[in-house]
Every structure is written in C-alpha cells, then in structure tokens.
Amino acid sequence: MATQQTFQMQREFMTMEECKIELLSKGSSKGTYDVMRDFVNDMNFDYDWLAAGCKNDETGEEFIIEPTYPKGKPDELEGLDFDRKPAIQL
C-alpha cells in the first residue's frame, strides 16, 4: 500500500493570496475544504489528505493547511510525522 505520497495539482496562482483563498474555500457541504474534497473524489477515494499547501518557488514562502478531527485524530495517525516529499504530478 502506498502511503505518504505527495501530489502536485496542475494549477498555478498569480499570488500567494489567490492560493490561500482557493485552499480555504469551504462552499461545499459539511464545512470541508472544496479543493480537498475534489481531490479525494478525483482520486476515486484511493487517497485521503493530510496536508495541502502552496509554495512560491521564487521566495520559498509556503502556506499549509491540515485537516481537523472533530471526533479526535484517528489512532493510525497518532504519533506520525508527515514530512514533505517531492510532489507527484497529477
């Protein structure tokens, strides 16, 4: 089973602010991040997400979001450190 894979979405933003707005959009049901719901659906539910972000390759600035767990973090995620690996192109 493949775990801790990194994916790079095929979209570029003109500013970091545009990317933040896209990542933080929650227009869908149950208060989930739209971009992450779309990712999980597009991947046929084979993957879940543990972090999403934007990075400006020129300045090195990063913006990362992580899921919250209203019912508590799943046991299988406790104590894991999610390092940032090179992206897999989608």
BELKA-V177127 format. One line per field, one symbol per residue. psi: psi as a letter, one per 20 degrees, with the letter a starting at -180 (. if undefined). Layout:
psi=???
This chain:
psi=pprlqpqpqmpqqhqhgggggghipliaqjkqpghhggggghjkjhqrqiqqrqpohgiipqppqqqqnhjqpqhiipiqonqorqqpp.
